[in-house]
Amino acid sequence: MRPALRELHPYWVLARPAGVWAAALLPLVGYGWAHWDRALIAWNQEWVPLLLLAWLSLNVGTLWLNAARDRDVSDVLFGRAVRIPRRLSLAGYGALALAVGLSLVLENPWIAGMTVSCAILSVLYSHPKTAWKGHPVLGPLTNILGYGMLSPGVGYALVGTPLTQRTVVITIIIALIVLSAYFAAQAFQAEEDRARGDRTLVVTHGPRATLIATRMCFGSAVLLGLALVLFGWLPLALLGALPGLWWIDRLLARWSRCPLGGDVSDAKRLARAVFAVTVLTLSLAAGDYIYHSVYTYPVAGLSTQAGHPPDRALLPHPILRSYDEVYRASHGRPYWPS
């Protein structure tokens, strides 16, 4: 390997390319949900690549600051231990600054504010003088805010639609899933966290309690989602994901019986299962959309039995789309309100 590439290689490894894409794509969750909730035609789609680039830079910077603090000597989720470059922290701050700069180009104060907030949380999470990562409350709270609320929130803000009650409940579900992933990621790292002086749940209560917390958070998210389906706020088609969700719960149950919290392979196995079930869920939602579209019914969030946004007419898809196209051309807004 050439000397220049040898110097850059640790930065690449510590950016965790196998997993950073998942966090960088979180704005698409909010962006997609804002469109589904109101059955919108794509809005502000030309700015999506820039937003995702900003979020990629933000998450790379976050990972670099985290690696500079942790200095792991054993394999970690979606990465491995490598030499820590002397300027890694500086590079991390630079990546955060780049993310903020890119967000300003979007000229959306909500997106800029949420990006700055995430950058501040990243610093507080990993800076040696604050080290929120090792705090029993501030650590999980940072993950809930950063990954569970603000990351999807910037995508939602790019569309610019008002909040709905259904969106608030979906945000709670996302936050619970993020909290579940946070606990799962630390379940096999008790010794590393203890050596750093962290007071994470796996240090204070052990791996089994951490994985029980993982199952409880995940189960709560599933039950809340199931309630939305049964109350008619989400499509009945999503019930087809229940076998996959049961599979994830069984994986967590088996993992919780492993001595010392298992190892990184257990976390990777869970991540693959979550990815597969996510694809299944999105496929079921797409099938529901196509079905209603073919039969010229209202589609997406307007096709459910309840929970509709109060500012949208429950019209057949072709009619509503025609209204939307005329309205946005004349008013510069993403949808035709009822």
Rosetta blueprint (number, residue, H / E / L):
1 M L
2 R L
3 P H
4 A H
5 L H
6 R H
7 E H
8 L H
9 H H
10 P H
11 Y H
12 W H
13 V H
14 L H
15 A L
16 R L
17 P L
18 A L
19 G L
20 V H
21 W H
22 A H
23 A H
24 A H
25 L L
26 L H
27 P H
28 L H
29 V H
30 G H
31 Y H
32 G H
33 W H
34 A H
35 H H
36 W H
37 D H
38 R H
39 A L
40 L L
41 I L
42 A L
43 W L
44 N L
45 Q H
46 E H
47 W H
48 V H
49 P H
50 L H
51 L H
52 L H
53 L H
54 A H
55 W H
56 L H
57 S H
58 L H
59 N H
60 V H
61 G H
62 T H
63 L H
64 W H
65 L H
66 N H
67 A H
68 A H
69 R H
70 D H
71 R L
72 D L
73 V L
74 S L
75 D L
76 V E
77 L L
78 F L
79 G E
80 R L
81 A L
82 V L
83 R L
84 I L
85 P L
86 R L
87 R L
88 L H
89 S H
90 L H
91 A H
92 G H
93 Y H
94 G H
95 A H
96 L H
97 A H
98 L H
99 A H
100 V H
101 G H
102 L H
103 S H
104 L H
105 V H
106 L L
107 E L
108 N L
109 P H
110 W H
111 I H
112 A H
113 G H
114 M H
115 T H
116 V H
117 S H
118 C H
119 A H
120 I H
121 L H
122 S H
123 V H
124 L H
125 Y H
126 S H
127 H L
128 P L
129 K L
130 T L
131 A L
132 W H
133 K H
134 G H
135 H L
136 P L
137 V L
138 L H
139 G H
140 P H
141 L H
142 T H
143 N H
144 I H
145 L H
146 G H
147 Y H
148 G H
149 M H
150 L H
151 S H
152 P H
153 G H
154 V H
155 G H
156 Y H
157 A H
158 L H
159 V H
160 G L
161 T L
162 P L
163 L L
164 T L
165 Q H
166 R H
167 T H
168 V H
169 V H
170 I H
171 T H
172 I H
173 I H
174 I H
175 A H
176 L H
177 I H
178 V H
179 L H
180 S H
181 A H
182 Y H
183 F H
184 A H
185 A H
186 Q H
187 A L
188 F L
189 Q L
190 A H
191 E H
192 E H
193 D H
194 R H
195 A H
196 R H
197 G L
198 D L
199 R L
200 T L
201 L H
202 V H
203 V H
204 T H
205 H L
206 G L
207 P H
208 R H
209 A H
210 T H
211 L H
212 I H
213 A H
214 T H
215 R H
216 M H
217 C H
218 F H
219 G H
220 S H
221 A H
222 V H
223 L H
224 L H
225 G H
226 L H
227 A H
228 L H
229 V H
230 L H
231 F L
232 G L
233 W L
234 L L
235 P L
236 L H
237 A H
238 L H
239 L H
240 G H
241 A H
242 L H
243 P H
244 G H
245 L H
246 W H
247 W H
248 I H
249 D H
250 R H
251 L H
252 L H
253 A H
254 R H
255 W H
256 S H
257 R L
258 C L
259 P H
260 L H
261 G H
262 G L
263 D L
264 V H
265 S H
266 D H
267 A H
268 K H
269 R H
270 L H
271 A H
272 R H
273 A H
274 V H
275 F H
276 A H
277 V H
278 T H
279 V H
280 L H
281 T H
282 L H
283 S H
284 L H
285 A H
286 A H
287 G H
288 D H
289 Y H
290 I H
291 Y H
292 H H
293 S H
294 V H
295 Y L
296 T L
297 Y L
298 P L
299 V L
300 A H
301 G H
302 L H
303 S L
304 T L
305 Q L
306 A L
307 G L
308 H L
309 P L
310 P L
311 D L
312 R L
313 A L
314 L L
315 L L
316 P L
317 H H
318 P H
319 I H
320 L H
321 R H
322 S H
323 Y H
324 D H
325 E H
326 V H
327 Y H
328 R H
329 A H
330 S H
331 H H
332 G L
333 R L
334 P L
335 Y L
336 W L
337 P L
338 S L
